[in-house]
Amino acid sequence: MIEIKPSDLYYKYPKNHERRQLAKFSGLPDDEPFDRDDLYEVLPMFEHVMDALGTVEDVVLHKMEEVLDTMPGFVQTRSDVYKYLCEVMSDMLGLVYKK
């Protein structure tokens, strides 16, 4: 599994210290709500998507941050966010992801 550090990200994300110790996304299915404004939620999500896409390229990570920033509000659960990011990124970059 790829490991992403906060310094690898283009954008800065706030840290929700109150929710830091709660379980994070570890794969499908996961119907917990996703907080796109919490570093502790964003990092594991990006790691899983990058792993599914089979890439470690910074340009892909930064593009995924842009996609997350413009993601529709109706995409709310961790599972939905994961699927959305994998599908949009694979279409955008011509990559095939492991479903």
C-alpha positions as CSV (number, residue, x, y, z in Angstrom):
1,M,0.0,0.0,0.0
2,I,1.3,3.4,-1.0
3,E,1.9,5.9,1.9
4,I,1.1,9.6,1.4
5,K,2.4,12.2,3.7
6,P,0.8,15.6,4.2
7,S,3.8,17.2,2.6
8,D,3.0,15.2,-0.6
9,L,-0.3,17.1,-1.0
10,Y,-0.7,20.2,-3.0
11,Y,-3.5,21.6,-0.7
12,K,-3.4,22.0,3.0
13,Y,-6.3,20.2,4.9
14,P,-7.5,21.0,8.4
15,K,-7.1,18.2,11.0
16,N,-10.1,17.2,12.9
17,H,-8.4,16.1,16.2
18,E,-11.7,15.0,17.7
19,R,-12.2,12.3,15.1
20,R,-8.5,11.4,14.7
21,Q,-8.7,8.1,16.6
22,L,-11.9,6.8,14.8
23,A,-11.5,4.1,12.1
24,K,-10.7,5.5,8.7
25,F,-11.4,4.1,5.2
26,S,-9.9,0.7,4.7
27,G,-11.8,-0.6,1.8
28,L,-15.3,-1.4,0.5
29,P,-17.9,-1.4,1.8
30,D,-17.8,1.6,4.1
31,D,-21.0,3.6,4.5
32,E,-19.6,6.1,7.0
33,P,-19.7,9.7,5.9
34,F,-16.6,11.1,4.3
35,D,-15.2,14.5,5.5
36,R,-13.4,16.0,2.6
37,D,-12.1,18.8,4.9
38,D,-10.2,16.5,7.3
39,L,-6.6,15.5,6.6
40,Y,-7.1,12.3,8.6
41,E,-9.9,11.2,6.2
42,V,-8.3,12.4,3.0
43,L,-4.9,10.7,3.4
44,P,-6.2,7.1,3.7
45,M,-8.7,7.7,0.9
46,F,-6.0,9.0,-1.4
47,E,-3.7,6.1,-0.5
48,H,-6.4,3.5,-1.4
49,V,-7.3,5.2,-4.7
50,M,-3.7,5.6,-5.7
51,D,-3.2,1.9,-4.9
52,A,-6.2,0.9,-6.9
53,L,-5.0,3.0,-9.9
54,G,-1.5,1.4,-9.5
55,T,0.3,4.7,-9.5
56,V,2.6,6.7,-7.2
57,E,2.9,9.8,-9.4
58,D,2.6,13.2,-7.7
59,V,0.8,14.6,-10.7
60,V,-2.0,12.0,-10.3
61,L,-2.3,12.8,-6.6
62,H,-2.5,16.5,-7.2
63,K,-5.1,16.0,-10.0
64,M,-7.1,13.8,-7.6
65,E,-7.1,16.7,-5.1
66,E,-8.7,18.9,-7.7
67,V,-11.3,16.3,-8.5
68,L,-12.1,16.0,-4.7
69,D,-12.4,19.7,-4.5
70,T,-15.1,19.8,-7.3
71,M,-16.8,16.5,-6.3
72,P,-20.6,16.9,-6.2
73,G,-22.1,17.2,-2.7
74,F,-24.3,14.1,-3.1
75,V,-21.2,11.9,-3.0
76,Q,-21.1,11.5,0.7
77,T,-20.1,8.0,2.0
78,R,-16.6,6.8,2.0
79,S,-17.6,4.0,-0.5
80,D,-19.1,6.5,-2.8
81,V,-16.1,8.8,-2.6
82,Y,-13.7,5.9,-3.3
83,K,-15.7,4.8,-6.3
84,Y,-16.1,8.3,-7.6
85,L,-12.4,9.1,-7.4
86,C,-11.4,5.8,-8.9
87,E,-13.8,6.2,-11.9
88,V,-13.1,9.8,-12.6
89,M,-9.3,9.5,-12.3
90,S,-9.2,6.3,-14.4
91,D,-11.3,8.0,-17.1
92,M,-9.3,11.2,-16.9
93,L,-5.9,9.5,-17.0
94,G,-6.7,6.4,-19.1
95,L,-5.8,4.2,-16.2
96,V,-7.5,1.0,-15.2
97,Y,-8.3,0.5,-11.5
98,K,-8.8,-2.7,-9.6
99,K,-12.4,-2.8,-8.5
